[in-house]
């Protein structure tokens, strides 16, 4: 309902995808970026490298404004974004407001432009690592590009069993059904 075109559950079909998600080097690097002693791929296996497709010229957002259902995401750009118009990743921040409040403000068009930052990828292979469950974000329609906007989203969680679990199960039940 939120993403017009995506592919989930690749970790069950690809050793490469599984190895990427569980790479000790990558996990150490992401843990250092997060300031936590350790991270692991999210326990919901359907989150091993969800692939999002941004079709060119359809006018459809690649992804609606939302808050992720997992604590951390690594969004890797796979396609050539040279001269891409659209396909941007806006993130909204409002001091003192919860992520849900910010999301509601965005949907009501009540967030001043100075509180919305746009993340741009320098090129294929670059990634953005963020606390997706704490930041309202979306992806704008791809107006024009050399090829469709293709990203892979890896989900992570802390290894500390005493940290609050930020997983939102109803999202997975809606997206993945009986899978």
N, C-alpha and C positions, 0 to 999 in steps of 0.2 A: 504493500500500500504506500510505502514511503519512497522506495527506490524503483524507478521504472524498469531497470535491467541490472541484475546482479547474479552472481554464481556463488553458491555457498557449499561448504563441506569438502573443500578440495583436499584437506588433510587426510581424509579417508581414502583418497584415490591416488595420491602422489607422494612418493618418498621424498622428493625434492621439497615439496611444500612443507611436509612434516619436519624435515631436517632444518629448513630455514627457520621455522617457528621455534624449534628447540635448540638452535645453535648456541653453544655456550658463549662464544664470542659476542654474539648479538645480545644475548640476555645480560651479560656483564655490562656491555655498553649502555643498554637501556636502563639497567638498575642504576648505573652511575648518573645518567641523565635525570632520573627521577629522584635521586637522593636517597633511595631506599637500599637496604642491604641485599635485596634480591627480588627478582621478578620471574614469573613463569608464564607460559602461554595460558590463556584463560581455560578453565576446566570444561567449558562448553565446546566440544569438538567441532561444531559447525562454524566456529569463529576462526579456525585455522585458515587464514588467507581468503576472506571474502573478497571477491573481485567485483568491482563496480564499473559499469560501462556508461560513458557519457556520449550519447549519440549526437551527431553534428546536425544543427539546424532544425531540431524538432520543436524547440521552444520549451521543452520540459526540463525542469531542474534535474540535475544529475542526482541530487539528494535534497530532500526538504530540510528546513531548519529542524533541528532535533538536539537531544542530549543522548549520548551513547548509553547503552545498557551495561557497559563494562567499565572498569576503572581507567584503563590505559589503552590507547590505540596507536599503532604505527601505520601511517598511510603512505604507501610507496607509489610514486608515479611511474608507470611503465611505458607510457606513450610519449611521443615527441610533442612538447607543448610550445615549440617555436612558433611564434605568430598566432598562437591560439587566442581567440577572442571569446571570453567567457570561461566557464569551467573553473572559476575562482572559488577559493575556500574562505568565505567570510566567517569571522568569529566575533561574538558579541560579549562585551564585558561591562558590567555596571557595578561599581563599588557598593558593597552593602546589600546586594540583591542575591538571592539564591539562584542557582542555574535554572530552576523551574520558573522563577519570577522573570528572569531575563528572557527565557524562551517565550513566555506569554507576552512580554513587552514587544519582542520582535514580531510576533504574529499579529499584534495589534498596531504595528508600525509606530511604536512609541519609544524607540531607542534612537537617540540623536546620532547622526553619522559619525561623530568623533569617537563614539564608543564601539564602533565596528571596525575591526582590523581585517585586512585581506591578506591571507598567506598565499604566496606565489612560489611555485617550484622552479628552480633554475633549469631543470631538464630531467630527462628520464633517469631513473635510478635514485633520485633524491626522495627524501621522506620527511614527513612531519610527525613528531611524536608528541602526543598531548594527553592530558587527563580528560578524555572525552565525556566522562560522566559529570564533569564539573564546568564544562564550557558549551554554551549554545553555539551551534555551527551548522552549516549547510554547504551545498555546492551549486553554483549558478549554472544556468543552461550554457551549453557549448554552442556559440553562435557560428563560429567558423574555426577550422583547424585543418592541419595536414592529415590527421587521422582521428578516430574517436578517442576521447579521454578515457584512459584505462588506468585504474588504480587497484592495488591490493591492500586490504586492511587486515592487519594482524592485531589480535586482542590479547591483552596481558592483565595479570593480577599480581598483587603482592604475595610474597612467600610467608609473610608474617600472619599466622593463624589468628592473631588477636586484632588485626586491622578489621574495620567494618567491611562487610561484603557489600559492594555497590552493584552487584549483578541484579538486573531487573528481569526476572524470569518470564513475565508475561510477554515481553518482546520476543523472546525465543519461541514461546508457544504459538504466538501469532505468525511469526515468519516461517518457522520450521515445522509446524504442525506435529505430526507423529514422528518425524525424524528425530 
